[in-house]
Amino acid sequence: MEFRLKNTLSHSAECLRKAVPLMVKYNIAVTPANYALWYSYVSGNHPKLNQKLDSALRTFGTCPPALSRDLFEEFLSDKDLELFDSVAEDINAVVAEVEKNVGQTLNSASDFSEILNSCNQELSDFSKEDASERDILELVNKLSEESKSMQHTTERFQQQLRAAYQEISKLRSELNESKKAASKDGLTGLNNRKSFDEDLDLLCNSHHSVLKLYLTIVDIDNFKQFNDDFGHQKGDLVLKVVAERLKKHADELNAAYRYGGEEFCILSQFKDKRSAVNYLEKIRVDIERLALKDNKTGKSLRSISASFGVAEFDGESCEMLLERADKALYKAKESGRNCIIVA
């Protein structure tokens, strides 16, 4: 046991020494989730995780924040490290109960072992002197009763262990839901403003990819009129269907966010401006095909469209990049809406 423990500690220390330099090399933000991700990478526990990370590193020299979150949720523990304290006491209680039951079972095993030794000694004594049939039967009955008691103890422990694992799974599920709630927009299910701010800051401060970074602000045209003419429920429906179109086109290189109100943002990486515009044009057309319909008649009430303001990252601050994208969006509105303008 001691040898195995030393090997485990040695392996963990080695993984720690390897993970940190890699995170520095590839400009990975030092967060608990990222640290866990790269610790797992160097440990080799998840070959598929390593394949996806290697692919990302080959493609653009780092791992985009949105992809990091997806990989963490797919391959690693679903415990939210930031919200862990809120349920840590519950988990500790479960673990403590398991440890208590383990201790009780081990004590029972130790007691049973002592009984076996005692009975063995008695059998040895029987061989040296005459023993009655009654003495032998009593000894056999004693062993039988103790074996049954040990079996019941083991079964109870197994039941308690299963219950403990179920409780831990439940707690982890609740933590995972809390994590998703912290990073997702409640109405549309897209990444929220907090996630956008974090990802934009990271990409602007550590972007060394061979691909170019583009920030796009998407604004639903004449959205106020949807609310004024048909009510806020219809307005919310418009937000949801537009968000669905953004989700449809999202991938590991293109992440969509709800920025606020009727505005959305897209962080993309492409080899050139033409590729970026072609990608956004597919989204624009997809949104243009949408229409708000009457629930009773199915008749189209109003078409839906969106304007796009795009800015290519040029090494400036996040604020400057946002400002340029916003100016491009304003020009798109001035140009008649339902179009794409690149700063």
N, C-alpha and C positions, 0 to 999 in steps of 0.2 A: 504493500500500500504506500509506504513512504517513497519507494523508488518511483512508483507511478505518479505520485504527487509532484515529485521533483521534476519529472519529465514534462508534466503538464505546465508547471510554472516556467520551465525553461522554454517551452514552445511558445507560450504567451509572450514572454519577454522578447523572443526573437521576432514575433509578429509585430510587436510594438515598435521595435527598432526599424523594421522595414516599412511600415505603413506611413509614418510621419514624413520621411524624406520624399516618398512618392507624392504625397499630398502637396508638399511644397513645390516639387518639380512640375506638377501639372496644374498649379494654381487652384487647388481645391480649398474651399472655405473650411476652416477648422470649426466644425459644428459636431455635436454628439452623433447625429445621424451619419454624417459624412465619415467621421472617424470609425464608426461601426462598419460602414460600407467598405472602407479600405483595409480595415483589419481583417474582414472576411476575405477580401481579395487576396491578400498576401498569405492567408492561412490555407487557401485553396479548398475551402469547405463547400463552395458552390461553383462548380465548373461552368455552368451556364451564365452565372453572374460574371465570371471572369471573361467569358467570350464577349458578352455585351459591353463590358468596360473596355476591353481591348479594341473592339470595333469603334467605340466612341473616341478613344485616344488616337487611333489611326486616322479617323475622319477629320477631327478638328482640334486635336492636341490637348483636349481637356474633357471633362464630363459635364455637360450642361446641367444647371441646377434642377430643371424639371425632370431630366432623365435620372438624376441622382435620387430624387424623391420617389420616382416610379420603381427604381431598382431596390431601394430600401424597403418599400412596401411589398414588393414581390418576393424578395429573397430573405429578408432579415426579420427579426422580432418585430411584432406590431406594437411594442410598448412605445408610447410617446415619451421621450426622455424629458421633455420640458414639463409635461403634466404628470410625471410619475409620482411626485410627492403626494398628489391628491388621493392616490389609492395605495401608496406604499405600505401604510399600516395594515390594510386588508391583506395584501400579499404576504407581508411579514407574519401575520397571524396564521395564514394558511401554511406557510413554510414551517412555522414553529410547531403547529399541530402535527405536521408530517414527521418532524424531527422527534417529537414526543412519542408518537406511535412507533417510530423506528426504534427508539430507545427501549420502549416497553417490550417490543417483540424480541429485541436482542437479549434483554434480561430473561424473557421466557425461554429463549433458546439456551441461554447459559444455565438456567435452572434445570432444564430438561437434560442438558449434557451432564450435569452433576448427578442427576437421578440415574442416567444410563451407567455412569461409572460405578455408582453405588450398587446397582443391580448386577453389574458385571462382577464386582467383587464378591457379592453374595453367591453368585453362581460358581465362582472359583472356590469359595468356601464349601459349597455343597459337594464339590468334587472330592474334597479332602475328608469329608465325614458323611455319615449317612444322613440323608434328608428325606423327609416324608413327602408323599405326593401332595399333601395339603400345603406344605411350605412352598413347593414349586409352583402350584396353582396361584397362590397368593402373589408370588413374585411376577408371574405372567400377567395377572389381573392389574397389578400395579403399573407395569409397563404399558398395558393396553389403555388404562385410564389416562396416564400422562401423555400418551401419544395422541389420544383424542383431544385432550386439552390444548396441546401444542398445535394441532390441526385447526381447531376453532380460533385460536389466537392468530394464526397465520391468515386464515380466511377473513377475519375481522380487519386485520391490517390491510389486506389487499383491497377490501371494500372501501376503507377509509382513504387509501391511496388513490383509488379511482375517483372518489368524491373530491379529493383535494385537487387532482388534475382538472376535473371539470370546473371547479371553482376558479382555478388559475386561468383556464381558457376563457371563462366568462369575463374575468377581469381584464384580460388582454384584449378581448373583443371590445369592451367598453372603452379602453384606452385608444384603440385604433379608431373608433368612431369619434372620439374627442379630437384626435389628431387631424382627421379629415375635416372636421368642423372648423378647426383652427386655420386651415389653409384653403378651404373652398368657399365659394360664394353660395349662400343658402338658397337663393332663387334659381340660379342658372346651373349650378354645379361646376362652373369653371373655377380655375384658380382665382383667388381673390386679390384685392389691392395690396394686402400685406405681402403675399407671395410675389406679386409683380415687383414691388419695391426691392425686395431682397434679391430676386433674380437679376433685375436690371443692374443693381449696384455691383453684384458679383461679376457679371459679364463685362461691365464697363471697366472694372478695375483689374480684371485678370484675363482679358480676351487676347489669346495668342494663336487663335485658330487660323488655318489656311483659308477658311471660309470667312466671308464678310458678315457682320452682324447688322440686322435691320430691325428698327422699331417702327411698328405701324399702329396708328390710332384709328379705330373704326367707330364711326358715329352713325346711328340709325337716323335716316332722313325724316324730318317732320314728326319726330316722335311725340312731341307735346300734343299734336293734333289727335294722335291715337287716344291719348288719355282724355282730352277734352271732348272728343266726339263719341267715344265708345266706352269710356270709364277705365279705371286703373287695372281692373282684372284683364281687360283686353290688352292694355299696355304691358302688363306682366307677361302675357302670352307671347307678345311680339318679342320681348327680351329673351324668352326661353327658346323660341324657334330659331332666332338668329344665333344664340349660343350653341344650339345643336349643330348648326352649319359650321361654326368655328371648330367645334369638337371633331366633327367629321374629317376635317382637313389637318388636324393637329397630329404631330408625330414627334419623334425624339429630337428633331431639329427645329420644330415649330411649336411653340407653346402659346396657348391663348389664355387671356385673363379678362375678368370683368373689372374695368377700371373704376367705374362709378356711374350711376344714372344709366343713360343709354349709350355710354362709351365703353368700348372694349379695346384691349391692346393685344398685339401679337409680337413676340420676340422670335425672329427667324435667322437662320444662317444659310447663306447661299454663296455660290462661287462668284456671281456677278449680279448686277442690277436687273438685267433682263430676266434671269431665273426667278428673282424675287417678285417682280411685277407679274410674271406669268402665273405664279402660285397665287398671288392675291387676286388676280383677275378671275381665277376659277371660283374663289370664294365670293367675289362680288356678283358674279353671274348666278351662283347658287342661291344667294340671298335675294337677288332680283326676281327669281322664279317663285318666291313665296308670296302669299296673299292672305290677308285677314278675311275670314269667311264668317257668315252668319250661321250660328249653330242650328237654327231651325230650318232654314231654306237651303243652306250650303252655298248661297250666293256670295261672290267675292265682294267684300266691302271696300277694301283698299289694298293696293299693292304695297310691297315693302322693298325698300332699298337702303343702301348705306354708302357713306363717303369714306375714303381712305386717305390718310396722310402718312407718308413714309419718309423716314430719315435713315441714312446709312451712317453707322458709327464711324467717326473719324478721330477717335482718341480723346474726344472732349468729355466733360463731366456728364453725369446722368441728367442733370437739370438742363444743360444745353441741348442734349440729344432730344429730350422730351419737348423742349421749346421749338426745335426745328420741325419735329413731327407734327406738333400742334399748328404751326404756321402752314405746313403743307395741307393739313386738314381744312384749315380756314379757306385756303385757295380752292380746294375741291368743292367746298360749299358755294363759294363765289362763282365757280365754273358751271354751276347748274346741278350739283349733287350727283350721286350715283356714279362716281368716277374715282380714279386713283391718281394722286399727285405725289411725286417724289421731290423732296426738298433738294 
